[in-house]
Amino acid sequence: MLDFWRKEEPKQDEDEDPVTRLMKQTGCLELHHEVQYCIAERKDWRLCQEEVKKFRSCMDAYNAKRKESLK
């Protein structure tokens, strides 16, 4: 028997990576992909400092906004 009164939780895309889902929330997903691509191409994260700096700046801005909204 079905319980019609029970609220169903919204289903998340089961195929979506949790990291991707979190990065979408931050607004830094594209920069995250740029870092991943650079590391895959160059095989050394130290050669990707420009991409890492941009990503870090985006995450810092997100965290500052989030911290401000929690006050």
C-alpha positions in Angstrom: 0.0 0.0 0.0 1.3 3.4 -0.9 1.6 6.1 1.7 0.2 9.2 -0.1 0.7 11.4 2.9 4.4 10.9 3.2 6.5 13.6 1.7 9.1 12.4 -0.6 12.6 13.9 -0.5 13.6 15.5 -3.7 15.8 13.0 -5.6 19.3 14.1 -6.3 20.9 13.1 -9.5 22.4 9.8 -8.4 25.0 9.9 -11.2 26.3 13.3 -10.2 29.6 13.4 -8.4 29.2 15.0 -4.9 32.2 17.2 -5.5 30.6 18.5 -8.7 27.4 19.2 -6.9 29.2 21.2 -4.2 31.3 23.1 -6.7 28.1 24.1 -8.5 26.8 25.6 -5.3 29.9 27.7 -4.9 29.8 29.1 -8.4 33.4 27.9 -8.9 32.8 24.8 -11.0 34.4 26.1 -14.2 37.5 27.2 -12.4 37.6 23.8 -10.6 37.5 22.1 -14.1 40.3 24.4 -15.3 42.5 23.3 -12.4 41.7 19.6 -13.1 42.4 20.0 -16.8 45.7 21.8 -16.2 46.9 19.1 -13.8 45.9 16.3 -16.2 47.7 18.0 -19.1 50.8 19.1 -17.3 51.0 16.2 -14.8 52.3 18.6 -12.1 50.0 20.8 -10.1 52.9 23.2 -9.4 52.7 24.2 -13.1 49.1 25.2 -12.7 49.5 28.0 -10.2 47.5 30.6 -12.2 44.5 28.3 -12.4 44.9 27.4 -8.7 45.0 31.1 -7.7 41.8 31.9 -9.7 40.0 28.9 -8.1 41.2 29.9 -4.7 40.0 33.4 -5.2 36.6 32.2 -6.2 36.4 29.9 -3.2 37.6 32.7 -0.8 34.8 35.0 -2.2 32.2 32.2 -1.8 33.3 31.5 1.8 33.3 35.2 2.7 29.7 35.6 1.4 28.7 32.5 3.2 30.3 33.6 6.5 28.6 37.0 6.1 25.2 35.4 5.6 25.6 33.3 8.7 26.0 36.4 10.9 
